[in-house]
Amino acid sequence: RMSGVQGGLGEHKRDILKLREETNGLTVKSASHEVDIQKNSDAARKLEKQRNMDEQNWKAQMDAVHDVLDTKVNEKPFEDLKHCTASLTKGVVKFAQVVGVFPGPRFDDAEGVDQSEADV
């Protein structure tokens, strides 16, 4: 009987040692996974920070472009160009009326508009 108990005891010791080795292996794997998770978290934070910086830089560049465009559009040459274009358009319409491409103005349709604007 004693030998049977000792045999069973040896088997349990082997099982316990096997379970300890497996537990140690899983602990090592768990620690390596935690390291990987931390590395990935750091990389994600770094990417988020870079994305935010890129977004701020892009907004600053677009604001600068808008400022330049606003400055150029509001300058006097633009106003002169608008005036010249409007005058040219009126002249082309009057020429077309003389040549006969467009009919003359109808003043009954131009209510509320003075006569100088009715022919355009």
For each residue, the residues with C-beta under 8 A, 3 or more apart:
1: 4 5
2: 5 6
3: 6 7
4: 1 7 8
5: 1 2 8 9
6: 2 3 9 10
7: 3 4 10 11
8: 4 5 11 12
9: 5 6 12 13
10: 6 7 13 14
11: 7 8 14 15
12: 8 9 15 16
13: 9 10 16 17
14: 10 11 17 18
15: 11 12 18 19
16: 12 13 19 20
17: 13 14 20 21
18: 14 15 21 22
19: 15 16 22 23
20: 16 17 23 24
21: 17 18 24 25
22: 18 19 25 26
23: 19 20 26 27
24: 20 21 27 28
25: 21 22 28 29
26: 22 23 29 30
27: 23 24 30 31
28: 24 25 31 32
29: 25 26 32 33
30: 26 27 33 34
31: 27 28 34 35
32: 28 29 35 36
33: 29 30 36 37
34: 30 31 37 38
35: 31 32 38 39
36: 32 33 39 40
37: 33 34 40 41
38: 34 35 41 42
39: 35 36 42 43
40: 36 37 43 44
41: 37 38 44 45
42: 38 39 45 46
43: 39 40 46 47
44: 40 41 47 48
45: 41 42 48 49
46: 42 43 49 50
47: 43 44 50 51
48: 44 45 51 52
49: 45 46 52 53
50: 46 47 53 54
51: 47 48 54 55
52: 48 49 55 56
53: 49 50 56 57
54: 50 51 57 58
55: 51 52 58 59
56: 52 53 59 60
57: 53 54 60 61
58: 54 55 61 62
59: 55 56 62 63
60: 56 57 63 64
61: 57 58 64 65
62: 58 59 65 66
63: 59 60 66 67
64: 60 61 67 68
65: 61 62 68 69
66: 62 63 69 70
67: 63 64 70 71
68: 64 65 71 72
69: 65 66 72 73
70: 66 67 73 74
71: 67 68 74 75
72: 68 69 75 78
73: 69 70 78
74: 70 71 78
75: 71 72 78 79
76: 79 80
77: 80 81
78: 72 73 74 75 81 82
79: 75 76 82 83
80: 76 77 83 84
81: 77 78 84 85
82: 78 79 85 86
83: 79 80 86 87
84: 80 81 87 88
85: 81 82 88 89
86: 82 83 89 90
87: 83 84 90 91
88: 84 85 91 92
89: 85 86 92 93 120
90: 86 87 93 94 120
91: 87 88 94 95
92: 88 89 95 96
93: 89 90 96 97 102 119 120
94: 90 91 97 98 119
95: 91 92 98 99
96: 92 93 99 100 101 102
97: 93 94 100 101 102 103 104 119
98: 94 95
99: 95 96
100: 96 97
101: 96 97
102: 93 96 97
103: 97 106
104: 97 119
105: 110 118 119
106: 103 109 110 118
107: 110 115 118
108: 111
109: 106
110: 105 106 107 113 117 118
111: 108
112:
113: 110 117 118
114: 117 118
115: 107 118 119
116: 119
117: 110 113 114 120
118: 105 106 107 110 113 114 115
119: 93 94 97 104 105 115 116
120: 89 90 93 117
